[in-house]
Amino acid sequence: MRIAELEQRTGVSRHTLRYYEKQGLLREVDRRGNNYRDYPEPAVERVAMVRQLKGLGFSLREIREVLDALRDDRIDCARGAALMAEKREAVERRMAELSEVRDLLAREQRKLEESAARSRGT
């Protein structure tokens, strides 16, 4: 499939798709005689996986390692488990930070609501 179709099916811009290709995340790309990229069907799933891993906080280098291991059928389970533990800890830290922000916002909201109620009562 051409890049326009892959872009439409994945919601990822052509610029980003080309960048992923340059970074080694999309390797299975052929060139047609007219030099257009020809993406295989599995590229749709590959792009979805990249987006999911990015959303979980993986760097492109880490994503490339995962994809390379999957391609070569050489998954290092110990390394994978350690990587997942690191990401889980980062998510938990971020959740704690967001919880603090939520509590701060709630306190400030209450103060403003109390102030507004006092202003209406005068």
N, C-alpha and C positions, 0 to 999 in steps of 0.2 A: 504494500500500500504506500501511497505517496505521503509526504509529510503533512499535507493539508488534511487528509483523512485521519491520520494519527492525532493531529492536533484537535480535531473535532471530537474524536472518540474518547480522548483522555482529558480534554480541557486544559492541556499544557501547551503553552505557546511554542511556535516553531523555533524561536530563539532559544528557549529553554531546552527543547528537544535536541537541537544541534549542540548545545553546551553539554548535555548529558552524554551525547555521542563522543564529544572531544574528551570528556572526563573518563571514558571507558565504561560508562553505565549501560550504554546501548551499543553493543558490539556487533550484533547480528545484522548490520545494515549493509545491503549490497548497493552497488551503483549500476544504474541502467546505462545503456549505450549513450543516452543523451546527458549523462552525468547526474541525473536525478537520483535522490536517495530512494531506495525501495525497502520499506520496513516490513518484516514478517509479522504474521498475526500475533505471535507471543510478545511482541513489543508492547502491545496494549497492556498486558498483565505486568510486564517488566516496569513500565512507567507507573502503573498503579502501585506496585511494590515500592518503588523509589519514593513516591509521594507519601505513602504510609510511613516508611522508615524516617523520612525527613520530619514528618509530623510528630514522630516519637522522639525527635531530638538527635537522630543519628547524623553525623557529618557525612559529606559526600565520600570521603575517604573510607569511612566505616561501611557505608552502603556498597561501595565498590568491592570491599573485602568480602562482604556477605554474598554479593552477586557472583564474584569470582569463585568462591567456595561452592556455591550452588552449581555453577557451570561445570566446574571440574569434579563435582561429586566428592569433595574432600572437606566436608564440614568438620571443624574442630569443635566438638561439643563443649569442651572445657572453656575454650576462648569465647564461644557463643554465649555460654551461661554467664561468664564474667562480664561480657559486654551488656547483656540484658540486666544484670544486677546494677551495673553503673548507671544505666539509663533509668532504671526503676528508682534508684536513689535520687537522681536528678529530678525526676518527676515528683517524688515525695517532697524534696526541698522546695520546689516551685509551688506545690500545693500548700505548703506551710506558709510561704510568703504571701500567696494569694489569700489565704485565710486571714492573715494579719491585715491585709489591705481591706478585705471585706469587713472585718470588725471595726477598723478605723472609720470606714465610710458609714457604717451603721451608727457609730457614736456621733459623728458629725451630723448625720441626718437627724438624729433625735434632738441634738442641740438646736438645730435650725427649726425644726418643727415646734419645739418648746418656745423658742423665741418668737416664731410667727404667731403661736397661740396667745402669748402674752401681749403681743402688739395688737391683736384683734380685740383682746379683752380690755384694753385701755380706752 
